[in-house]
């Protein structure tokens, strides 16, 4: 089955998490295109994908140059901007949308989002909602900063106010899968993404929590992502199919996760 990957990053030519994150957050349009071409053989196996742009300093022209290139190569291609909520105003965001941005994202660890930032993040999220842009929130959990930057607390705060656009909880909460589930169960506009979380917790009790979460909210609200290259596309697909087998998830449910549910977010 050809899949839609909702969580693709593009750093290439570097190894190690720190080096990958550094490149991810600094790539200009030429570098993004070079790395897209580097992974082109893998992308040819997809029905489409959503590409993360992490560079806060990238300008509209560079975004348009990159998004136009990818759209010419991949029919169902979408682009999510890591939103600089400290600087990005409504007009800036509207211009980014015109340049090809399809959604915005907040990442508590990378952006160092503490409780005192929540109001500013909400202003940015409301601007995205006015433009009908979906919102992605990283909900991984770990590192020594896991209590200082509480991404699920941020998600809950935003979801009290954001009701009219899809909100995707990337990584499905990881070790806090049941907390992410509670948000998805209480808010019709919330989706859970499989990237990283399913791979990282195979064989643990968290795998059972994720299975319970997905089955309870329904697979129309679960989307597949790889988080490549942080998790390779090959490994990610192996993990999701192992998860499906372990948890008795049938072919129709699998099809929703892998190739259908994304449409409810972007189309």
Order of alpha helices (4+ residues) and beta strands (2+ residues): beta-alpha-alpha-alpha-beta-alpha-beta-alpha-beta-alpha-alpha-beta-alpha-beta-alpha-beta-alpha-alpha-beta-alpha-alpha-alpha
